[in-house]
Structure formats: structure tokens, C-alpha cells
Amino acid sequence: MSDRSHSFWVTGPARGEIRQAPLGAAGVDELIVQARFSGVSRGTESLVFKGLVPPSEYSRMRAPFQEGDFPTPVKYGYCMVGQVLRGPANYQGRDVFCLHPHQDRFVVPSSAVQVLPPDVPAERAILAANMETALNAVWDAGVLPGDRVSVIGAGSVGCLVAWLAARIPGCEVELVDVNPARKAIAYDLGAGFASPDEARGEADIVIHASGSDAGLTLALRLAGFESTVLELSWYGDRQVSVPLGEAFHSRRLVLKSSQVGAVATARRARRTLQSRLQLALSLLSDAALDRLINSEGRFRDLPRTMEQLCSAPGEVIMHRVRYD
């Protein structure tokens, strides 16, 4: 086994490179993991890649096993699936998920990984972190049976929110996006689909995940009387213009944030971060979710791939990195 590892680093605004470093030895109850696949969580990782993390969030935005500091140079990422090469016998040879940056081989405590359920393939398990975000959002929003739910933004998190909500009995879920190609995906996920101009109003819950001012403005328009608009988008250091005049007050709307760093308030007394991630992984057994992974490339090409992903927003839902 090589004693070197290779990892992807953001080295400047919209620039990255693969760096080599010593692997290090595994200690007691630690694992050496060989990467199989990682995923690029486009919303957050694009902001990191472009150097748009605001200074106020440098500490809160640190990912597990991150190296370096914002804005750069920084090793970042959190959608990793690998196979355990060395470690305790109950982990040996097993596929695991870990919140780890893009790196071909790494050493982590066994407590930092989750063994994949037998019905969740490694290729799909890269969605676990975004499924965890979507699950937390559904808890934060308080979606109930029979609700009319609008989800704005058919990226990976928005699609996963729609998939979850569509499985709550009686829920009518509409996924809203500017890209008509997402219509077939919405149907496969059990949701309806509409363009922004065609989206229905009077929703009980609106979940916004488009990352745009226009999307949030639409979310406020689609919400019914005394409805909740849940904001999932993170804008980095960008200022957002939102029409909180007009009918915002007369319709008594609630604008609420959701963020995966803490378990949703309604579940926090009974769920830990670890148990939430376990649940998110178990929910990835549906093969329909493979539709969300619509791009793939080699780890060695990741610096160039990140440039392409940031220059062509809206085309790729989830990019999967394959490690040779």
C-alpha cells in the first residue's frame, strides 16, 4: 500500500489542484479508507471554490477533516464513499460513508464513518449528505399529511426534499424549476412539475432551494395565508433582495431558515447528528434517486471539472467523482 495520499485543494478564486501528502498511520480504532466515489455538493462547494464564503462564516463553515482555512488554500468536501482497507475486523473490507473532503486515501476514526446499508450501492451513497439536509428541511418545515407543498429549485437538495415530501400520505408536491428537462425527473420522484410561470399558489409549505432572488420572491408569492416559506439556499457573501412589502404581512407569512449543522428543533431531543445520518443513508435504497447523479468524472480531473461546474450552472444536479 502506498504511504502517500492525493487530495483536491481550492488554491484561489475558481482555481484548484491535486496535492500529494503523507498518508499517516492508523491508530487504535482508526481506519484507512480507500475512496471509491465522492460527490460535489454544487451549491456550497461552488461558493467555496469561487472564494465566496463570508468571513463571518469561516468557523461555522468548516467541514469535518477540512485542512487549510477560508478563503484559500483549503481542502473541502463532505460526500465521500470508500472501502475500509485497514481497521477493526468489523469494518475490514466494508463500504462506508464519511463526511470527508475529496481525497483518494485517508485515515479517520471509526466513529466518523457509517457502514452502507446492504441495499444502498456505493455509487448512490454519495447523496447521503444532501439527503440529510433534505430530511432536516422536511422536519424544520413541519410537512404534514395532506399538505400542498411547493419546492422551488430542482437541484440535488430540492429534488430530495420533493421525493421525501411526496411519500407523506396525501401530500401534493410540485417541484418548480426553470429547466424543463427536470420535469421527467420530478415525475420519477413522485412529484408534479411546473415552470415558475405555471406554478400553483396557495401552498401550505414552500421550500426554497434555487439559490436565487427570483426563486425566493416566487416562494413568497406561492405561499398561502399563514403559510411557512422555508429557506434552504445559502448565498455566501451575496446580498439578497426580497419583497417583504406587498402582501407579506397581510398574509402573515413565516420566513424560516433551515441548516443542516444542527438537528431540526422538533427532533433535537431525540435525534443526534449520527442517527440522522444513519436515517438519511437508509432512505437511499430507491433506484429512482440515481436520476439525480447526472455527471461523472475522474478524481484526477477534478480541478478542471470544478471550473466547468461553476461555469455551467443548472445543467448538473450532482457530479460524481470516480477514483481509479
C-alpha positions, 0 to 999 in steps of 0.5 A: 500500500502506498504511504502517500495520499492525493487530495483536491485543494481550492488554491484561489478564486475558481482555481484548484489542484491535486496535492500529494501528502503523507498518508499517516498511520492508523491508530487504535480504532482508526481506519484507512479508507480507500475512496471509491466515489465522492460527490460535489455538493454544487451549491456550497462547494461552488461558493467555496471554490469561487472564494465566496464564503463570508468571513463571518462564516469561516468557523461555522463553515468548516467541514469535518477533516477540512485542512487549510482555512477560508478563503484559500488554500483549503481542502473541502468536501463532505460526500465521500464513499470508500472501502475500509482497507485497514481497521477493526475486523468489523469494518475490514473490507466494508463500504462506508460513508464519511463526511470527508473532503475529496481525497483518494486515501485517508485515515479517520476514526471509526466513529466518523464513518457509517457502514452502507446499508446492504441495499444502498450501492456505493455509487448512490451513497454519495447523496447521503449528505444532501439527503440529510439536509433534505430530511432536516428541511422536511422536519424544520418545515413541519410537512404534514399529511395532506399538505400542498407543498411547493419546492422551488429549485430542482437541484440535488437538495430540492429534488430530495426534499420533493421525493421525501415530501411526496411519500407523506400520505396525501401530500401534493408536491410540485417541484418548480424549476426553470429547466424543463428537462427536470420535469421527467425527473420530478415525475420519477420522484413522485412529484408534479412539475411546473415552470415558475410561470405555471406554478400553483399558489396557495401552498401550505409549505414552500421550500426554497432551494434555487439559490436565487432572488427570483426563486425566493420572491416566487416562494413568497408569492406561492405561499398561502395565508399563514403559510411557512416559506422555508429557506434552504439556499445559502448565498455566501457573501451575496446580498439578497433582495426580497419583497417583504412589502406587498402582501407579506404581512397581510398574509402573515407569512413565516420566513424560516431558515433551515441548516443542516449543522444542527438537528431540526428543533422538533427532533433535537431531543431525540435525534443526534447528528449520527442517527440522522445520518444513519436515517438519511443513508437508509432512505437511499435504497430507491433506484429512482434517486440515481436520476439525480447523479447526472455527471461523472468524472475522474478524481484526477480531473477534478480541478478542471471539472470544478471550473466547468461546474461553476461555469455551467450552472443548472445543467448538473444536479450532482457530479460524481467523482470516480477514483481509479 
